[in-house]
Amino acid sequence: MKPLDPRLLAYARSARGYTMFLVATGLTLTVLTVVQCMGVSGAVSPLVDGEADLAGALPALAAAAVAFAARAGVVYLQEAYGHRAALRTISDLRTQVLRTAGDRGQRWLSEGRTSSTVTLVTEALDDLEPYFVRFLPQFVLACLATPLTLLVILWLDWISAIAILVCIPLIPVFMVLVGRMTQSYAEGRLAAMQRLSDQLLDLLAGLTTLKALGREASPKRRVRELGDDYAAKTMNTLYVAFLSGAVLEFLATLSTALVAVEVGLRLANGDVSLFTGLTIIMLTPEALRPLREVGSQFHASSDGVSAARATFEILDGAARTSAGGAEAPDLSSAVIEFRDVCVQAPGRATVAPSHLSARIEPGKVTVLRGPSGSGKSTAVSTLLGLLEPTGGRVTVGGVPMDAIDREALWRQISWVPQRPAIVPGTVLENVGFPPGPELRRAAALTGFDEVVARMPNGWDSRLGHAGVGLSVGQRQRLALTRALVAARPLVLLDEPSAHLDAISERHVSAAVRELADTGHTVVVVAHRLSTVKHADQIVVFEGGRVAEVGTHKSLTSKRGKYFELVKNQLELGS
């Protein structure tokens, strides 16, 4: 495990600034340490030798006291800055992981990575703080203070310097051996944490259903087993940290004692001056202390280092396709084409859509219709750039989708998925637009104004996680209101009326029609006849392929696949 991964400096600007700060403060601490030790020796040795009185020793003592106070101040600044740098770095890495997850899209997230990514950004990265606050300052100090202090000792007495050089390698050799052991334990702990989080999320999501079926006991036992496994791996890491800390302390103490004995014997024989001997005895533990601290703090921060490595694996493999491409065409006038598009959706063995060829004209309503699983929602995700086609291509205004700056494209799109995203906050914050005539008009079209009127604080009413406080249908109305008030050139609606009553459904159909009449391009995934029959173009899917294309009237007269779908719906009364 690398003590300082270069990728940390590459991905986190705060880490780069903090490292430079540590280098500067490390050099300062080294100088202050040497001044402090020499000040004490310069004050004590003349008094012992009878060469000066207390008054003559005061300047040296004052210098030592000032150096000691300055060291305390620098250490405080290091720790304070370390906490801030750690929080900023963790925030930077979290932001980049989330951005990368968005760039890599739905396919990447659905490959079993969603829960592990959530665990990484919400819990695991917090373990980086001990690394920044405890380990990294000592590591930088070991790289600076130890060799510089040895140079000072070498200048004072080369025999003592050689004695220290003989003892020092014992510490890093032991650190390397234990570090390799610690890495496996830390990675195992992180994996255990992710498994436990996965199981807990699944249990909480399906708890109501499990209780209704009387099967909640089995997941509970599994959670308990995973919790015990996580606790065991955590204790193994702590055992290694404790033992390694004790061994490192023993080696450092032994090395200091050997140097002290060597210097003491030479002082007794008169081979070295009292000033030199005292300075060396005081500088030796200062030279060894950063190495000792690096070893002990390394184990405390190993969990954070493992989380950082998992983060870098995500960031290193990121598909950088969302920005830096060609300028996005104006969607108010651009023709969107699916050219022989094939998509193997995540988690599915079948290809749907398969060889999809369709043309979406600007300023018109295009409805995607077909049985569940035929590839309608997948086609919309491909149009958004959330899924990459496994064959064929999507063009916008003649420009291939994979060559377009996605973020610029998304700024022209309003999207209402089947499960709209609603974050904790007020209703108005979730809509994202200030109160005004446009918002009132959009809310009236979707019927959301009636929902707001019944809420205790109106638009200022607060919603919980995932829209707690609203029913499923009300969440859909909120998302539709948000899309309508944005009024962007391209509006994508995935089953917008799936959770609405008949009256609200008519409101939505009228709103969709009005959007097209005012120049917006609307693509709707829909099953209900009220939404479909007024479309300018209906693309009928069957088996992942396009079976028919036309209007409600023309397709009904053909008595083909679309006619059968309409007939079945009318017979079922849906």
C-alpha positions as CSV (number, residue, x, y, z in Angstrom):
1,M,0.0,0.0,0.0
2,K,1.5,3.3,-1.1
3,P,1.9,5.8,1.8
4,L,1.2,8.7,-0.6
5,D,-0.7,7.7,-3.7
6,P,0.1,10.1,-6.6
7,R,-3.5,9.8,-7.7
8,L,-4.6,11.5,-4.5
9,L,-2.7,14.6,-5.6
10,A,-4.1,14.3,-9.1
11,Y,-7.7,14.0,-8.2
12,A,-7.9,16.3,-5.1
13,R,-6.7,19.9,-5.3
14,S,-6.9,20.3,-1.6
15,A,-4.6,17.4,-1.1
16,R,-1.9,19.1,-3.3
17,G,-2.1,22.3,-1.3
18,Y,-2.0,20.4,2.0
19,T,1.0,18.4,1.0
20,M,2.9,21.6,0.1
21,F,1.9,23.0,3.5
22,L,3.2,19.9,5.2
23,V,6.6,20.2,3.5
24,A,6.9,23.8,4.6
25,T,5.8,23.1,8.2
26,G,8.0,19.9,8.3
27,L,11.1,21.9,7.4
28,T,10.1,24.5,10.1
29,L,9.6,21.8,12.7
30,T,13.0,20.3,11.9
31,V,14.8,23.6,12.4
32,L,12.9,24.4,15.6
33,T,13.7,20.9,17.0
34,V,17.4,21.4,16.3
35,V,17.3,24.9,17.9
36,Q,15.4,23.6,20.9
37,C,17.8,20.7,21.6
38,M,20.9,22.9,21.0
39,G,19.4,25.6,23.2
40,V,18.9,23.2,26.1
41,S,22.4,21.7,25.6
42,G,23.9,25.2,25.3
43,A,22.3,26.2,28.6
44,V,23.0,23.0,30.6
45,S,26.5,22.1,29.5
46,P,28.2,25.4,30.7
47,L,26.4,25.1,34.0
48,V,27.6,21.5,34.6
49,D,31.1,22.3,33.4
50,G,31.2,25.5,35.6
51,E,31.9,27.7,32.6
52,A,28.9,30.0,33.1
53,D,26.3,30.9,35.7
54,L,22.5,30.9,35.4
55,A,22.5,34.4,34.0
56,G,24.8,33.3,31.2
57,A,22.6,30.3,30.4
58,L,19.4,32.3,30.1
59,P,19.8,33.3,26.4
60,A,20.1,29.7,25.4
61,L,17.2,28.7,27.6
62,A,15.1,31.5,26.1
63,A,15.9,30.3,22.6
64,A,14.9,26.7,23.6
65,A,11.6,28.0,25.1
66,V,10.8,30.0,22.1
67,A,11.5,27.1,19.8
68,F,9.3,24.8,22.0
69,A,6.4,27.2,21.9
70,A,6.8,27.7,18.1
71,R,6.8,23.9,17.6
72,A,3.5,23.6,19.6
73,G,2.0,26.4,17.4
74,V,3.1,24.7,14.1
75,V,1.7,21.3,15.2
76,Y,-1.6,23.0,16.1
77,L,-1.7,24.7,12.7
78,Q,-1.0,21.3,11.0
79,E,-3.8,19.6,12.8
80,A,-6.3,22.4,12.2
81,Y,-5.4,22.6,8.5
82,G,-5.4,18.8,8.3
83,H,-9.0,18.6,9.3
84,R,-10.1,21.2,6.8
85,A,-8.0,19.6,4.0
86,A,-9.4,16.2,4.8
87,L,-13.0,17.4,4.6
88,R,-12.3,19.3,1.4
89,T,-10.6,16.3,-0.1
90,I,-13.3,13.9,0.9
91,S,-15.9,16.3,-0.6
92,D,-13.9,16.5,-3.8
93,L,-13.6,12.7,-4.2
94,R,-17.3,12.2,-3.4
95,T,-18.2,14.8,-6.1
96,Q,-16.0,13.1,-8.6
97,V,-17.3,9.7,-7.9
98,L,-20.9,10.9,-8.3
99,R,-20.0,12.7,-11.5
100,T,-18.2,9.7,-12.8
101,A,-21.2,7.5,-11.9
102,G,-23.4,9.8,-13.9
103,D,-21.0,9.9,-16.8
104,R,-20.7,6.1,-17.0
105,G,-24.4,5.9,-17.0
106,Q,-27.1,3.5,-16.1
107,R,-25.4,0.4,-17.4
108,W,-22.4,0.8,-15.2
109,L,-24.4,1.5,-12.1
110,S,-26.7,-1.5,-12.7
111,E,-23.8,-4.0,-12.8
112,G,-23.9,-4.4,-9.0
113,R,-22.1,-1.2,-8.3
114,T,-24.9,1.0,-6.9
115,S,-24.9,0.0,-3.3
116,S,-21.1,-0.3,-3.1
117,T,-20.7,3.2,-4.6
118,V,-23.2,4.5,-2.0
119,T,-21.3,2.9,0.8
120,L,-18.1,4.4,-0.5
121,V,-19.2,8.0,-0.7
122,T,-21.3,8.0,2.4
123,E,-19.2,6.0,4.9
124,A,-15.9,4.6,3.7
125,L,-14.3,7.9,2.5
126,D,-14.8,9.4,6.0
127,D,-11.9,7.1,7.1
128,L,-9.6,9.3,5.1
129,E,-9.6,11.9,7.9
130,P,-7.2,10.0,10.2
131,Y,-4.9,9.6,7.2
132,F,-4.7,13.4,6.6
133,V,-4.6,14.5,10.2
134,R,-2.4,11.8,11.8
135,F,-0.5,9.8,9.2
136,L,0.4,12.2,6.4
137,P,2.0,14.9,8.6
138,Q,4.2,12.2,10.2
139,F,5.1,10.7,6.8
140,V,6.2,14.0,5.4
141,L,8.1,14.7,8.6
142,A,9.8,11.3,8.4
143,C,10.9,12.2,4.8
144,L,12.3,15.6,6.0
145,A,13.1,15.6,9.7
146,T,14.8,12.2,10.0
147,P,17.5,12.8,7.3
148,L,18.0,16.4,8.2
149,T,18.4,15.6,11.9
150,L,20.9,12.8,11.0
151,L,22.9,15.4,9.0
152,V,23.1,17.6,12.1
153,I,24.2,14.6,14.2
154,L,26.7,13.7,11.5
155,W,28.1,17.2,11.7
156,L,28.3,17.0,15.5
157,D,29.7,13.4,15.8
158,W,30.0,10.9,12.9
159,I,30.3,7.9,15.2
160,S,26.8,8.5,16.7
161,A,25.4,9.1,13.2
162,I,26.6,5.7,12.1
163,A,25.1,4.1,15.2
164,I,21.7,5.6,14.4
165,L,22.0,4.6,10.8
166,V,22.5,1.0,11.9
167,C,19.4,1.0,14.0
168,I,17.0,3.0,11.7
169,P,16.5,0.4,8.9
170,L,14.8,-2.0,11.5
171,I,11.8,0.3,11.7
172,P,11.0,0.8,8.0
173,V,11.6,-2.9,7.2
174,F,9.1,-3.8,9.9
175,M,6.6,-1.2,8.6
176,V,6.7,-2.7,5.1
177,L,6.0,-6.2,6.4
178,V,3.2,-5.1,8.6
179,G,1.8,-2.7,6.0
180,R,1.3,-5.6,3.6
181,M,-0.6,-7.5,6.2
182,T,-2.7,-4.5,7.1
183,Q,-3.6,-3.8,3.5
184,S,-5.4,-7.2,3.2
185,Y,-7.2,-6.7,6.5
186,A,-8.3,-3.2,5.5
187,E,-9.6,-4.3,2.1
188,G,-11.4,-7.2,3.7
189,R,-13.0,-4.7,6.2
190,L,-14.2,-2.5,3.4
191,A,-15.6,-5.4,1.5
192,A,-17.5,-6.6,4.6
193,M,-18.9,-3.1,5.1
194,Q,-20.2,-3.0,1.6
195,R,-21.8,-6.4,1.9
196,L,-23.5,-5.4,5.1
197,S,-24.7,-2.1,3.6
198,D,-26.1,-4.0,0.6
199,Q,-28.0,-6.4,2.8
200,L,-29.4,-3.6,5.0
201,L,-30.6,-1.6,2.0
202,D,-32.3,-4.6,0.5
203,L,-33.9,-5.5,3.9
204,L,-35.2,-2.0,4.5
205,A,-36.5,-1.6,0.9
206,G,-38.5,-4.9,1.1
207,L,-39.3,-5.0,4.8
208,T,-43.0,-4.4,4.4
209,T,-43.3,-7.2,1.8
210,L,-41.2,-9.6,3.9
211,K,-43.3,-9.0,7.0
212,A,-46.5,-9.5,5.1
213,L,-45.2,-12.8,3.8
214,G,-43.8,-13.7,7.3
215,R,-40.2,-14.0,5.9
216,E,-38.4,-11.3,7.7
217,A,-36.5,-13.7,10.0
218,S,-34.2,-15.0,7.2
219,P,-32.8,-11.6,6.1
220,K,-32.4,-10.6,9.8
221,R,-30.2,-13.7,10.3
222,R,-28.2,-12.8,7.2
223,V,-27.7,-9.2,8.5
224,R,-26.5,-10.6,11.8
225,E,-24.0,-12.9,10.1
226,L,-22.6,-10.0,8.0
227,G,-22.4,-7.8,11.1
228,D,-20.4,-10.4,12.9
229,D,-18.1,-10.8,9.9
230,Y,-17.6,-7.0,9.7
231,A,-16.9,-6.9,13.5
232,A,-14.4,-9.8,13.2
233,K,-12.5,-8.1,10.4
234,T,-12.5,-4.8,12.2
235,M,-11.0,-6.5,15.3
236,N,-8.3,-8.2,13.2
237,T,-7.3,-4.8,11.9
238,L,-7.2,-3.4,15.5
239,Y,-5.1,-6.4,16.7
240,V,-2.5,-5.8,14.0
241,A,-2.4,-2.1,14.7
242,F,-1.9,-2.7,18.5
243,L,0.8,-5.3,18.0
244,S,2.7,-3.3,15.4
245,G,2.5,-0.2,17.5
246,A,4.0,-2.0,20.4
247,V,6.8,-3.5,18.3
248,L,7.6,-0.2,16.7
249,E,7.7,1.5,20.1
250,F,10.1,-1.2,21.3
251,L,12.4,-0.8,18.3
252,A,12.5,2.9,18.6
253,T,13.2,2.7,22.4
254,L,15.9,0.1,21.8
255,S,17.6,2.2,19.2
256,T,17.5,5.3,21.4
257,A,18.9,3.3,24.3
258,L,21.8,2.0,22.2
259,V,22.8,5.5,21.1
260,A,22.5,6.8,24.6
261,V,24.8,4.0,26.0
262,E,27.3,4.7,23.2
263,V,27.3,8.4,23.9
264,G,27.4,7.9,27.7
265,L,30.5,5.7,27.5
266,R,32.3,8.2,25.3
267,L,31.3,11.0,27.6
268,A,32.8,9.1,30.6
269,N,36.0,8.6,28.6
270,G,36.1,12.3,27.6
271,D,35.9,11.4,23.9
272,V,33.0,13.8,23.3
273,S,32.0,17.1,24.8
274,L,29.0,17.4,27.1
275,F,27.3,19.8,24.7
276,T,27.6,17.4,21.8
277,G,26.6,14.4,23.9
278,L,23.5,16.1,25.3
279,T,22.5,17.4,21.8
280,I,22.8,13.9,20.3
281,I,20.9,12.2,23.1
282,M,18.0,14.7,22.6
283,L,18.1,14.6,18.8
284,T,18.1,10.8,18.5
285,P,14.5,10.3,19.6
286,E,13.4,13.3,17.5
287,A,15.0,11.6,14.5
288,L,13.2,8.3,15.2
289,R,9.9,9.7,16.4
290,P,8.5,10.4,12.9
291,L,9.3,6.9,11.8
292,R,7.7,5.4,14.9
293,E,4.6,7.6,14.4
294,V,4.3,6.7,10.7
295,G,4.1,3.1,11.6
296,S,1.6,3.5,14.3
297,Q,-0.7,6.0,12.5
298,F,-0.5,4.0,9.3
299,H,-2.6,1.3,10.6
300,A,-5.2,3.7,12.0
301,S,-5.5,5.3,8.6
302,S,-5.4,2.1,6.5
303,D,-9.2,1.9,6.2
304,G,-9.2,5.4,4.6
305,V,-6.4,4.5,2.3
306,S,-8.3,1.4,1.1
307,A,-11.4,3.5,0.5
308,A,-9.3,5.9,-1.5
309,R,-7.9,3.1,-3.6
310,A,-11.5,1.9,-4.3
311,T,-12.3,5.5,-5.3
312,F,-9.3,5.8,-7.7
313,E,-10.3,2.5,-9.4
314,I,-13.7,4.1,-10.2
315,L,-12.1,7.4,-11.3
316,D,-9.3,5.8,-13.3
317,G,-11.7,3.8,-15.4
318,A,-14.2,6.6,-16.0
319,A,-15.5,7.1,-19.4
320,R,-15.0,10.8,-20.1
321,T,-17.7,11.3,-22.7
322,S,-20.0,13.8,-21.1
323,A,-18.0,17.0,-21.8
324,G,-15.6,18.3,-24.3
325,G,-17.5,17.0,-27.4
326,A,-19.1,18.9,-30.3
327,E,-21.6,21.7,-29.5
328,A,-25.0,20.3,-29.0
329,P,-27.4,21.1,-31.9
330,D,-30.5,23.3,-31.2
331,L,-33.2,20.7,-30.3
332,S,-36.0,23.1,-31.2
333,S,-35.2,22.4,-34.9
334,A,-32.9,19.3,-34.9
335,V,-34.2,16.0,-36.2
336,I,-33.4,13.0,-33.9
337,E,-32.7,9.7,-35.6
338,F,-32.3,6.2,-34.4
339,R,-30.2,4.3,-37.0
340,D,-30.3,0.6,-36.6
341,V,-29.9,1.0,-32.8
342,C,-29.4,-2.2,-30.7
343,V,-29.1,-2.0,-26.9
344,Q,-28.5,-4.9,-24.5
345,A,-29.9,-3.3,-21.4
346,P,-28.2,-3.9,-18.0
347,G,-29.3,-7.0,-16.3
348,R,-31.0,-8.4,-19.4
349,A,-29.8,-11.1,-21.8
350,T,-32.1,-9.9,-24.6
351,V,-31.4,-7.0,-26.9
352,A,-34.2,-4.4,-26.8
353,P,-34.6,-2.3,-28.8
354,S,-33.1,-4.4,-31.6
355,H,-32.3,-2.7,-34.9
356,L,-34.4,0.3,-34.1
357,S,-34.7,2.9,-36.9
358,A,-37.0,5.8,-36.2
359,R,-37.1,9.6,-36.9
360,I,-38.3,12.1,-34.4
361,E,-39.4,15.4,-36.0
362,P,-39.0,18.7,-34.1
363,G,-42.2,20.3,-32.7
364,K,-44.2,17.0,-32.8
365,V,-45.4,14.4,-30.3
366,T,-43.8,11.0,-30.8
367,V,-45.2,8.2,-28.7
368,L,-43.4,4.9,-28.1
369,R,-45.9,2.1,-27.7
370,G,-45.5,-1.6,-27.1
371,P,-45.5,-4.4,-24.5
372,S,-43.4,-4.2,-21.4
373,G,-39.8,-5.2,-22.0
374,S,-39.8,-4.3,-25.7
375,G,-37.2,-1.5,-25.2
376,K,-39.2,1.7,-25.0
377,S,-37.6,3.1,-21.8
378,T,-34.2,1.8,-22.9
379,A,-34.6,3.8,-26.2
380,V,-35.3,6.9,-24.1
381,S,-32.2,6.3,-21.9
382,T,-30.1,5.9,-25.1
383,L,-31.4,9.2,-26.4
384,L,-30.4,10.8,-23.1
385,G,-26.9,9.3,-23.3
386,L,-27.4,7.3,-20.2
387,L,-26.9,4.1,-22.1
388,E,-24.5,3.5,-25.0
389,P,-25.9,1.5,-27.9
390,T,-24.3,-1.9,-28.5
391,G,-25.0,-1.4,-32.2
392,G,-26.0,1.4,-34.5
393,R,-26.1,5.0,-33.5
394,V,-28.3,7.9,-32.4
395,T,-27.9,11.2,-34.3
396,V,-29.1,14.7,-33.3
397,G,-29.2,17.1,-36.1
398,G,-27.0,14.8,-38.1
399,V,-24.4,14.7,-35.3
400,P,-23.7,11.3,-33.6
401,M,-24.7,11.3,-30.0
402,D,-21.3,10.1,-28.8
403,A,-19.7,13.2,-30.3
404,I,-21.9,15.7,-28.6
405,D,-21.2,17.5,-25.3
406,R,-23.7,15.7,-23.1
407,E,-24.1,18.4,-20.5
408,A,-24.9,21.0,-23.2
409,L,-27.4,18.6,-24.6
410,W,-29.1,17.9,-21.2
411,R,-29.6,21.6,-20.7
412,Q,-32.1,21.5,-23.5
413,I,-34.0,18.4,-22.2
414,S,-36.7,18.0,-19.7
415,W,-37.1,14.4,-18.5
416,V,-39.7,12.7,-16.4
417,P,-38.6,9.1,-15.6
418,Q,-40.9,6.4,-14.3
419,R,-39.5,7.0,-10.8
420,P,-38.8,10.8,-10.6
421,A,-36.0,12.0,-8.3
422,I,-37.3,14.0,-5.4
423,V,-34.8,15.3,-2.8
424,P,-35.5,16.3,0.9
425,G,-36.5,19.9,0.9
426,T,-39.6,22.1,0.1
427,V,-41.9,21.5,-2.8
428,L,-40.7,24.7,-4.4
429,E,-37.1,23.6,-4.1
430,N,-37.9,20.4,-5.9
431,V,-39.7,22.2,-8.7
432,G,-36.7,24.5,-9.1
433,F,-38.6,27.6,-10.2
434,P,-39.8,30.6,-8.3
435,P,-43.5,31.2,-7.9
436,G,-45.1,33.0,-10.9
437,P,-47.6,32.7,-13.7
438,E,-45.6,30.0,-15.5
439,L,-45.5,27.8,-12.4
440,R,-49.2,28.3,-11.6
441,R,-50.1,27.5,-15.2
442,A,-48.0,24.3,-15.3
443,A,-49.4,23.2,-11.9
444,A,-52.9,23.7,-13.1
445,L,-52.3,21.6,-16.3
446,T,-51.0,18.7,-14.2
447,G,-53.4,19.1,-11.4
448,F,-50.6,19.6,-8.9
449,D,-52.1,22.9,-7.8
450,E,-54.8,21.0,-6.0
451,V,-52.1,18.9,-4.2
452,V,-50.3,22.1,-3.1
453,A,-53.5,23.7,-1.9
454,R,-54.1,20.8,0.5
455,M,-50.6,20.9,1.9
456,P,-50.1,22.7,5.3
457,N,-47.5,25.2,4.0
458,G,-48.3,25.2,0.3
459,W,-45.2,25.4,-1.9
460,D,-43.1,25.8,1.3
461,S,-44.2,22.4,2.6
462,R,-41.2,20.1,3.3
463,L,-40.8,16.7,1.7
464,G,-38.7,13.8,3.1
465,H,-36.4,11.4,1.4
466,A,-37.6,10.1,-2.0
467,G,-40.7,12.3,-1.7
468,V,-42.1,11.2,1.6
469,G,-45.1,13.3,2.2
470,L,-46.5,12.7,-1.3
471,S,-48.3,9.7,-2.8
472,V,-46.8,8.0,-5.9
473,G,-49.3,9.8,-8.1
474,Q,-48.6,13.2,-6.5
475,R,-44.8,12.7,-7.0
476,Q,-45.5,12.0,-10.7
477,R,-47.5,15.3,-10.9
478,L,-44.7,17.2,-9.3
479,A,-42.2,15.8,-11.8
480,L,-44.5,16.7,-14.7
481,T,-45.0,20.2,-13.3
482,R,-41.2,20.5,-13.1
483,A,-40.8,19.4,-16.7
484,L,-43.6,21.6,-18.0
485,V,-42.5,24.8,-16.3
486,A,-38.9,24.3,-17.6
487,A,-40.3,24.2,-21.1
488,R,-37.1,23.1,-22.8
489,P,-37.0,22.2,-26.5
490,L,-37.1,18.5,-25.9
491,V,-39.4,16.9,-23.4
492,L,-39.1,13.2,-22.6
493,L,-41.9,11.6,-20.6
494,D,-41.7,7.9,-19.5
495,E,-45.1,6.7,-18.6
496,P,-46.3,10.2,-17.3
497,S,-49.8,9.1,-16.6
498,A,-49.0,5.7,-15.1
499,H,-50.0,6.7,-11.5
500,L,-52.7,9.3,-12.3
501,D,-56.4,9.2,-12.2
502,A,-58.6,9.7,-15.3
503,I,-59.0,13.5,-14.7
504,S,-55.3,14.1,-14.2
505,E,-54.5,12.0,-17.2
506,R,-56.6,14.3,-19.4
507,H,-54.8,17.2,-17.9
508,V,-51.4,15.6,-18.9
509,S,-52.6,14.8,-22.4
510,A,-53.7,18.4,-22.9
511,A,-50.3,19.7,-21.5
512,V,-48.4,17.4,-23.9
513,R,-50.4,18.6,-26.8
514,E,-49.9,22.2,-25.9
515,L,-46.1,21.7,-25.6
516,A,-46.0,20.5,-29.1
517,D,-48.2,23.3,-30.4
518,T,-45.8,25.8,-28.9
519,G,-42.8,24.4,-30.7
520,H,-41.5,21.7,-28.3
521,T,-40.5,18.2,-29.3
522,V,-42.2,15.7,-27.1
523,V,-41.3,12.0,-26.8
524,V,-43.7,9.9,-24.7
525,V,-43.5,6.3,-23.5
526,A,-47.1,5.5,-22.9
527,H,-49.7,2.7,-22.8
528,R,-52.9,4.6,-22.1
529,L,-55.0,5.4,-25.1
530,S,-55.8,9.0,-24.0
531,T,-52.1,9.9,-24.2
532,V,-51.4,8.0,-27.4
533,K,-54.3,8.8,-29.8
534,H,-53.4,12.5,-30.2
535,A,-49.8,11.9,-31.1
536,D,-48.3,13.1,-34.4
537,Q,-46.4,9.8,-34.7
538,I,-46.7,6.5,-32.9
539,V,-43.8,4.0,-33.0
540,V,-45.0,0.6,-32.1
541,F,-42.5,-1.9,-30.6
542,E,-42.8,-5.6,-30.7
543,G,-40.1,-8.0,-29.6
544,G,-37.6,-5.2,-29.4
545,R,-38.2,-4.1,-33.0
546,V,-40.3,-1.5,-34.7
547,A,-43.4,-3.1,-35.9
548,E,-45.4,-0.1,-37.1
549,V,-45.1,3.7,-37.5
550,G,-48.0,6.1,-38.0
551,T,-50.8,8.0,-36.4
552,H,-53.6,6.6,-34.3
553,K,-56.0,6.8,-37.2
554,S,-53.7,5.2,-39.8
555,L,-52.5,2.4,-37.5
556,T,-56.0,1.6,-36.4
557,S,-57.1,1.2,-40.0
558,K,-54.3,-1.2,-40.7
559,R,-55.6,-3.6,-38.1
560,G,-52.1,-4.6,-37.2
561,K,-50.1,-4.8,-34.0
562,Y,-51.2,-1.3,-32.8
563,F,-54.9,-2.2,-33.4
564,E,-54.5,-5.3,-31.3
565,L,-52.9,-3.3,-28.5
566,V,-55.8,-0.8,-28.6
567,K,-58.4,-3.5,-28.7
568,N,-57.0,-5.3,-25.7
569,Q,-56.8,-2.1,-23.7
570,L,-60.4,-1.3,-24.5
571,E,-61.5,-4.8,-23.6
572,L,-59.7,-4.6,-20.3
573,G,-61.1,-1.1,-19.6
574,S,-57.6,0.4,-18.9
